[in-house]
Amino acid sequence: MPPTAAPWARQAAGGGAPGAPLPAVSRGELTRAPWAAASGPALTGRPVEAAMPHAVPRLPAPLGGNAGAVAAGAAAPSVPLGHTFVPPTKRIHSPEQLKAFLRSDTARGFVSFILALNEAVKGRQLSDKCEVSEAVQRLLRLLDTLWRWVEETPPAAHTLRYGNPAYRTWFARMAEAAPQLTAEVLPAGLEGAAVELAGYLSDSFGNATRIDYGTGHETTFCALLYCLARLGVVGAADAAALVTRVFARYLELMRKIQTTYWLEPAGSHGVWGLDDYQFLPFIWGSAQLIDHPFIKPASIHTHEVLEGYGGEYLYLGCIRFVMQVKKGPLQETSPMLCDIAGIPLWSKVNSGMVKMYQAEVLSKFPIMQHFLFGSLLQFQPAGSGGGAGGGGAAAASNGGGGASEPPAAAANT
């Protein structure tokens, strides 16, 4: 099999111009340029950075302009007069609409939110002390409830490896309770937003029809956190806890769901992809490890490091989980992860992961056709006028990214 390389792991061959578009990269083909173009119908022949506005770490501006005030208890929740919360819906129905979305303030604001959380966890272990607000505690209680429901819904007798039908029972219970669960996260005066947040919650844990789960569902959970920031329920003081407490607990829950009901990987690239299920923990997990005194990217090959530190660093925990659920050496099951291990600095891994996420998740139509938009995270293509959910312009680039063969059109990876 030809080597599978991370798109930012090697210097460009032949010294091509940095802004020149590259051809689509086939599955298993060596990607040589750190500014490789995205493949597939969404961005054929165009660099990702040319399609997505620049972003810097920034939380979205809350609707009422009271950033963090609700979370800190300093002010009553504030929603503009006449604002109407709506159930979120799918709005990306064509590659052209995806291109428009990628150029919008909404896309920039969403990436800015991811980068803000990325900055908040640089050099931090999961167990490091951080502020745990009432809003964060409510989110953790929500996830604990869903964990308990998994334990109350054992897998059914089943002959196939993937797709235990008991998952549908758990999912139906979760989806039915989603409005109430999200309402319990909200402070007094914002309960009306539950109708909108419930859609994001119920789409964060996989698809009950296909019994699968992938990076699209993970992105939807991140969108739920973004919407809470738009409401002012969580603010800058909560940024670290949203990763080290809330997202870490979400990841534990998803692993429990995956190993209990054995969900199919949605639109997985197999050995040619980063991971069958997750992406964000590789971004935030590599940020945690920046400037670590002795754990280097190559340390993923050291059993003692994975066992000793997998519970403190999301990135190492992901590697450990892959090795637990997949048979065979990591070099065979996850060659891209091994290729990334050859990069000397975690800072370069981190910046490359951000670029790759934009290319392999946000820029892929088979994934983003399932993304949800409402009044908090609006579908407002570039040039349509009006705010798109916060974010703001920036001069720093987070474009670029690698490419691989697009998954099947029905996948929500």
C-alpha positions as a printed NumPy array, in Angstrom:
array([[  0.   ,   0.   ,   0.   ],
       [  1.384,   3.448,  -0.832],
       [  2.303,   5.524,   2.239],
       [ -0.403,   7.68 ,   3.787],
       [  1.02 ,  11.007,   4.881],
       [ -0.44 ,  13.813,   6.905],
       [ -0.996,  16.775,   4.575],
       [  1.279,  19.042,   6.623],
       [  3.943,  16.47 ,   7.571],
       [  6.304,  16.964,   4.644],
       [  7.641,  19.912,   2.73 ],
       [  6.311,  20.524,  -0.738],
       [  8.122,  18.736,  -3.542],
       [  9.332,  20.88 ,  -6.406],
       [  8.846,  24.203,  -4.629],
       [  5.406,  25.034,  -6.061],
       [  3.87 ,  28.423,  -5.466],
       [  2.085,  28.583,  -2.084],
       [ -1.173,  29.825,  -3.562],
       [ -1.4  ,  27.373,  -6.443],
       [ -4.304,  24.905,  -6.286],
       [ -3.436,  21.234,  -6.304],
       [ -5.279,  18.321,  -7.894],
       [ -7.513,  16.179,  -5.712],
       [ -5.695,  13.556,  -3.674],
       [ -6.758,   9.959,  -4.12 ],
       [ -7.184,   7.513,  -1.276],
       [ -3.801,   6.226,  -0.165],
       [ -1.873,   8.719,  -2.288],
       [  1.036,  10.549,  -0.7  ],
       [  0.136,  14.156,   0.104],
       [  3.297,  16.197,  -0.167],
       [  2.287,  19.819,   0.25 ],
       [  1.229,  21.425,   3.55 ],
       [ -1.224,  23.575,   1.603],
       [ -2.841,  20.649,  -0.263],
       [ -6.274,  21.296,  -1.748],
       [ -9.458,  19.685,  -0.513],
       [-10.851,  16.979,  -2.713],
       [-14.389,  16.028,  -3.59 ],
       [-17.314,  17.909,  -5.132],
       [-17.264,  20.677,  -2.545],
       [-13.894,  22.273,  -3.261],
       [-12.384,  20.532,  -6.26 ],
       [ -9.132,  22.194,  -7.256],
       [ -9.325,  25.038,  -4.717],
       [ -7.216,  25.601,  -1.61 ],
       [ -9.311,  25.549,   1.553],
       [ -7.88 ,  28.864,   2.753],
       [ -9.292,  30.511,  -0.351],
       [-12.785,  29.3  ,   0.576],
       [-12.938,  29.989,   4.328],
       [-12.458,  33.408,   5.925],
       [ -9.545,  33.787,   8.312],
       [-10.283,  33.109,  11.965],
       [ -8.649,  33.909,  15.29 ],
       [ -9.449,  32.476,  18.735],
       [-12.642,  34.2  ,  19.805],
       [-15.897,  33.245,  21.49 ],
       [-19.056,  34.449,  19.75 ],
       [-20.739,  37.61 ,  20.937],
       [-23.799,  36.673,  23.032],
       [-27.2  ,  37.746,  21.746],
       [-27.755,  40.18 ,  24.578],
       [-24.205,  41.47 ,  24.603],
       [-23.575,  40.215,  28.162],
       [-20.591,  37.924,  27.548],
       [-20.319,  35.44 ,  30.385],
       [-22.721,  37.406,  32.532],
       [-25.31 ,  34.656,  32.696],
       [-22.69 ,  32.033,  33.52 ],
       [-21.151,  34.247,  36.199],
       [-24.5  ,  35.233,  37.657],
       [-23.712,  38.915,  37.166],
       [-26.755,  39.753,  35.078],
       [-30.095,  38.399,  34.027],
       [-30.204,  36.6  ,  30.679],
       [-30.775,  38.976,  27.832],
       [-32.324,  38.152,  24.461],
       [-33.078,  40.848,  21.897],
       [-36.729,  41.858,  21.747],
       [-38.543,  39.875,  19.095],
       [-35.901,  37.136,  18.82 ],
       [-37.488,  33.779,  18.017],
       [-35.817,  30.456,  18.734],
       [-36.466,  27.813,  16.093],
       [-35.795,  24.084,  15.735],
       [-32.526,  23.802,  13.761],
       [-32.713,  22.432,  10.229],
       [-30.386,  21.306,   7.449],
       [-29.636,  24.125,   5.032],
       [-26.7  ,  22.875,   2.95 ],
       [-28.204,  20.979,   0.024],
       [-25.561,  21.396,  -2.658],
       [-21.795,  21.844,  -3.014],
       [-22.454,  25.449,  -4.049],
       [-24.271,  26.137,  -0.782],
       [-21.372,  24.567,   1.107],
       [-18.931,  26.89 ,  -0.658],
       [-21.125,  29.852,   0.301],
       [-21.226,  28.684,   3.903],
       [-17.44 ,  28.312,   4.056],
       [-17.054,  31.95 ,   2.975],
       [-19.535,  33.203,   5.572],
       [-19.114,  34.871,   8.948],
       [-20.902,  31.874,  10.453],
       [-18.128,  29.5  ,   9.367],
       [-15.471,  31.923,  10.56 ],
       [-17.224,  32.343,  13.911],
       [-17.536,  28.606,  14.401],
       [-13.834,  28.022,  13.657],
       [-12.959,  30.965,  15.923],
       [-14.867,  29.24 ,  18.737],
       [-12.922,  26.003,  18.206],
       [ -9.679,  27.991,  18.233],
       [-10.674,  29.792,  21.445],
       [-11.13 ,  26.454,  23.205],
       [ -7.859,  25.323,  21.644],
       [ -6.028,  28.276,  23.209],
       [ -7.688,  27.687,  26.57 ],
       [ -6.276,  24.157,  26.955],
       [ -2.723,  24.673,  25.701],
       [ -0.357,  23.028,  28.171],
       [ -3.196,  21.838,  30.434],
       [ -3.932,  18.341,  31.694],
       [ -7.519,  17.178,  32.023],
       [ -7.152,  17.045,  35.808],
       [ -5.769,  20.584,  36.131],
       [ -7.952,  22.876,  38.2  ],
       [-10.225,  25.214,  36.275],
       [-13.38 ,  27.174,  36.893],
       [-16.44 ,  24.931,  36.839],
       [-19.478,  27.181,  36.619],
       [-23.062,  26.206,  37.27 ],
       [-23.636,  25.954,  33.515],
       [-20.749,  23.504,  33.16 ],
       [-22.069,  21.479,  36.091],
       [-25.481,  21.295,  34.44 ],
       [-23.928,  20.051,  31.203],
       [-22.04 ,  17.379,  33.129],
       [-25.248,  16.286,  34.85 ],
       [-26.919,  16.004,  31.437],
       [-24.133,  13.74 ,  30.163],
       [-24.222,  11.696,  33.37 ],
       [-27.939,  11.127,  32.81 ],
       [-27.302,   9.829,  29.298],
       [-24.527,   7.589,  30.658],
       [-26.954,   6.103,  33.172],
       [-29.488,   5.455,  30.417],
       [-26.878,   3.443,  28.489],
       [-26.391,   1.279,  31.558],
       [-30.159,   0.873,  31.808],
       [-30.37 ,  -0.191,  28.14 ],
       [-28.163,  -3.277,  27.706],
       [-27.269,  -4.489,  24.203],
       [-29.725,  -6.922,  22.634],
       [-28.797, -10.436,  21.562],
       [-27.254,  -9.803,  18.184],
       [-25.15 , -11.769,  15.708],
       [-23.548,  -8.917,  13.757],
       [-20.461,  -7.068,  14.945],
       [-21.897,  -3.579,  14.329],
       [-25.286,  -1.982,  14.817],
       [-26.877,  -3.379,  17.969],
       [-30.605,  -2.519,  17.747],
       [-30.773,  -1.639,  21.458],
       [-29.08 ,   1.623,  20.477],
       [-32.354,   2.711,  18.898],
       [-34.098,   2.272,  22.241],
       [-31.495,   4.414,  23.99 ],
       [-31.572,   6.997,  21.194],
       [-35.382,   7.283,  21.26 ],
       [-35.314,   7.923,  25.003],
       [-32.597,  10.563,  24.584],
       [-34.303,  12.314,  21.664],
       [-37.683,  12.413,  23.411],
       [-36.119,  13.923,  26.533],
       [-33.835,  16.351,  24.637],
       [-36.061,  19.445,  25.113],
       [-36.286,  18.872,  28.854],
       [-32.595,  17.976,  29.17 ],
       [-31.492,  21.159,  27.42 ],
       [-34.007,  23.287,  29.328],
       [-32.362,  22.128,  32.566],
       [-29.023,  23.494,  31.333],
       [-30.487,  26.961,  30.722],
       [-30.928,  29.652,  33.371],
       [-34.267,  31.274,  34.129],
       [-35.447,  33.414,  31.272],
       [-33.778,  31.381,  28.524],
       [-35.829,  28.19 ,  28.696],
       [-37.354,  29.064,  25.325],
       [-34.018,  28.296,  23.673],
       [-34.488,  24.609,  24.52 ],
       [-36.524,  24.131,  21.349],
       [-33.405,  25.042,  19.373],
       [-30.752,  23.365,  21.52 ],
       [-32.668,  20.077,  21.603],
       [-32.049,  19.518,  17.902],
       [-28.294,  19.831,  18.378],
       [-28.291,  17.544,  21.4  ],
       [-30.275,  14.779,  19.737],
       [-27.977,  14.822,  16.691],
       [-24.765,  14.684,  18.748],
       [-24.77 ,  10.961,  19.452],
       [-25.166,   9.294,  16.074],
       [-27.935,   8.239,  13.709],
       [-30.609,   5.813,  14.913],
       [-31.618,   4.668,  11.427],
       [-28.119,   3.71 ,  10.3  ],
       [-26.832,   3.033,  13.841],
       [-23.656,   4.94 ,  13.06 ],
       [-21.604,   7.831,  14.41 ],
       [-18.84 ,  10.052,  13.052],
       [-17.169,  13.438,  13.041],
       [-20.323,  15.178,  11.829],
       [-22.128,  14.209,  15.023],
       [-19.118,  15.303,  17.064],
       [-19.203,  18.655,  15.242],
       [-22.887,  18.987,  16.13 ],
       [-22.035,  18.632,  19.822],
       [-19.474,  21.398,  19.38 ],
       [-22.237,  23.448,  17.738],
       [-24.35 ,  22.903,  20.86 ],
       [-21.559,  24.399,  22.983],
       [-21.248,  27.264,  20.481],
       [-24.974,  27.997,  20.833],
       [-24.644,  28.106,  24.621],
       [-21.875,  30.667,  24.164],
       [-24.158,  32.669,  21.84 ],
       [-26.748,  32.711,  24.598],
       [-24.163,  33.908,  27.121],
       [-24.733,  30.774,  29.218],
       [-21.014,  29.994,  28.987],
       [-18.253,  32.546,  28.516],
       [-14.494,  32.963,  28.331],
       [-14.034,  31.783,  31.917],
       [-15.613,  28.447,  30.936],
       [-13.434,  27.818,  27.872],
       [-11.006,  25.4  ,  29.523],
       [-13.764,  23.498,  31.33 ],
       [-15.741,  23.09 ,  28.103],
       [-12.862,  20.918,  26.855],
       [-11.337,  19.358,  29.976],
       [-14.643,  18.652,  31.707],
       [-17.584,  18.758,  29.268],
       [-16.03 ,  17.516,  26.029],
       [-13.889,  14.978,  27.869],
       [-17.041,  13.577,  29.484],
       [-18.842,  13.585,  26.12 ],
       [-15.944,  11.608,  24.647],
       [-16.151,   9.064,  27.48 ],
       [-19.886,   8.731,  26.885],
       [-19.423,   8.208,  23.159],
       [-16.844,   5.488,  23.767],
       [-19.261,   3.77 ,  26.112],
       [-22.006,   4.002,  23.479],
       [-19.65 ,   2.762,  20.744],
       [-18.45 ,  -0.236,  22.731],
       [-21.932,  -1.068,  24.056],
       [-23.865,  -0.875,  20.785],
       [-20.952,  -1.001,  18.305],
       [-22.025,   1.86 ,  16.082],
       [-20.818,   1.801,  12.499],
       [-18.223,   4.467,  11.73 ],
       [-20.157,   6.98 ,   9.621],
       [-18.416,   7.523,   6.309],
       [-15.075,   6.298,   7.667],
       [-11.982,   6.519,   5.462],
       [-10.669,   3.36 ,   7.092],
       [ -6.891,   3.223,   7.41 ],
       [ -6.662,   6.301,   5.177],
       [ -8.395,   8.516,   7.721],
       [ -7.338,  10.025,  11.013],
       [ -9.87 ,   8.159,  13.158],
       [-13.103,   6.254,  12.584],
       [-15.167,   8.414,  14.934],
       [-13.454,  11.552,  16.29 ],
       [-11.467,  14.582,  15.195],
       [-11.761,  17.399,  17.734],
       [ -9.87 ,  15.551,  20.515],
       [ -6.872,  15.412,  18.201],
       [ -7.004,  19.207,  17.85 ],
       [ -7.515,  20.055,  21.506],
       [ -5.424,  17.098,  22.647],
       [ -2.405,  18.218,  20.638],
       [ -2.858,  21.721,  22.103],
       [ -2.662,  20.219,  25.592],
       [  0.731,  18.718,  24.743],
       [  2.383,  21.832,  23.275],
       [  5.77 ,  22.372,  24.957],
       [  5.449,  19.232,  27.063],
       [  8.886,  18.524,  28.563],
       [  9.136,  14.88 ,  27.5  ],
       [  6.005,  13.643,  25.691],
       [  6.631,  14.135,  21.969],
       [  4.496,  13.195,  18.952],
       [  6.576,  10.027,  18.564],
       [  5.664,   9.029,  22.132],
       [  2.421,   7.492,  20.87 ],
       [  4.521,   4.406,  20.148],
       [  5.491,   4.063,  23.829],
       [  3.078,   1.849,  25.753],
       [  4.047,   3.339,  29.116],
       [  3.226,   6.867,  27.91 ],
       [ -0.202,   5.858,  26.614],
       [ -1.081,   3.997,  29.812],
       [  0.359,   6.599,  32.141],
       [ -0.933,   9.729,  30.43 ],
       [ -3.872,   8.626,  28.262],
       [ -6.239,   9.792,  30.98 ],
       [ -4.721,  13.276,  31.089],
       [ -4.368,  14.126,  27.402],
       [ -7.154,  13.731,  24.859],
       [ -4.74 ,  12.96 ,  22.018],
       [ -3.067,  10.086,  23.877],
       [ -6.439,   8.823,  25.038],
       [ -7.602,   8.612,  21.424],
       [ -4.512,   6.61 ,  20.445],
       [ -5.03 ,   4.277,  23.383],
       [ -8.679,   3.74 ,  22.457],
       [ -7.77 ,   2.975,  18.825],
       [ -5.317,   0.339,  20.002],
       [ -7.944,  -1.166,  22.294],
       [-10.675,  -1.55 ,  19.671],
       [ -8.64 ,  -2.307,  16.546],
       [ -6.665,  -5.468,  15.939],
       [ -3.138,  -5.253,  14.617],
       [ -0.252,  -2.821,  15.025],
       [ -0.932,   0.912,  14.837],
       [  1.227,   1.16 ,  11.704],
       [ -1.32 ,  -1.005,   9.877],
       [ -4.606,   0.181,  11.391],
       [ -3.801,   3.911,  11.548],
       [ -0.878,   4.797,   9.26 ],
       [ -1.796,   8.496,   9.214],
       [ -1.446,   8.721,  12.993],
       [  1.958,   7.062,  12.686],
       [  2.941,   9.514,   9.971],
       [  1.962,  12.458,  12.178],
       [  4.092,  10.968,  14.957],
       [  7.115,  11.829,  12.843],
       [  6.46 ,  15.567,  13.233],
       [  8.868,  16.935,  15.87 ],
       [  6.682,  19.615,  17.481],
       [  3.199,  19.464,  18.979],
       [  2.612,  23.044,  17.859],
       [  2.971,  21.944,  14.253],
       [  0.718,  18.947,  14.85 ],
       [ -1.864,  21.263,  16.371],
       [ -1.876,  23.811,  13.548],
       [ -1.978,  20.991,  11.019],
       [ -4.945,  19.383,  12.756],
       [ -6.876,  22.667,  12.557],
       [ -6.194,  22.87 ,   8.827],
       [ -7.1  ,  19.234,   8.314],
       [-10.378,  19.642,  10.243],
       [-11.408,  22.465,   7.933],
       [-10.513,  20.358,   4.891],
       [-11.766,  16.948,   5.974],
       [-14.856,  17.859,   8.016],
       [-16.124,  21.404,   7.466],
       [-15.33 ,  21.349,   3.726],
       [-16.878,  17.971,   2.926],
       [-20.39 ,  18.031,   1.513],
       [-21.271,  14.453,   2.613],
       [-20.706,  15.62 ,   6.194],
       [-21.94 ,  19.196,   6.136],
       [-25.207,  18.411,   4.33 ],
       [-26.349,  17.156,   7.736],
       [-25.19 ,  20.204,   9.718],
       [-27.925,  22.112,  11.538],
       [-28.673,  25.831,  11.472],
       [-31.081,  27.904,  13.531],
       [-31.326,  31.39 ,  15.006],
       [-28.134,  31.024,  17.06 ],
       [-25.954,  29.455,  14.386],
       [-27.397,  30.946,  11.234],
       [-27.064,  29.921,   7.621],
       [-26.161,  33.26 ,   6.058],
       [-23.887,  32.824,   3.033],
       [-21.293,  35.477,   2.327],
       [-22.831,  38.559,   0.778],
       [-26.314,  37.916,   2.178],
       [-25.947,  40.669,   4.78 ],
       [-26.622,  40.475,   8.492],
       [-24.64 ,  38.952,  11.302],
       [-23.944,  35.272,  11.244],
       [-23.483,  34.372,  14.815],
       [-20.373,  36.211,  15.888],
       [-16.762,  35.554,  15.142],
       [-15.337,  38.669,  13.606],
       [-12.659,  39.107,  10.986],
       [ -9.036,  38.313,  11.582],
       [ -5.735,  38.47 ,   9.846],
       [ -4.422,  35.08 ,  10.942],
       [ -4.912,  32.213,   8.513],
       [ -6.211,  28.791,   9.413],
       [ -6.756,  27.647,   5.866],
       [ -5.177,  24.802,   3.999],
       [ -5.478,  21.155,   4.771],
       [ -5.136,  17.724,   3.339],
       [ -7.415,  15.765,   1.096],
       [ -8.667,  12.261,   0.717],
       [-11.39 ,  10.439,  -1.103],
       [-14.816,  11.759,  -0.08 ],
       [-17.098,   9.341,   1.79 ],
       [-20.449,   8.151,   0.515],
       [-23.024,  10.88 ,   0.036],
       [-25.31 ,   9.547,   2.784],
       [-22.65 ,   9.673,   5.478],
       [-22.681,  12.059,   8.4  ],
       [-19.15 ,  11.406,   9.495]])
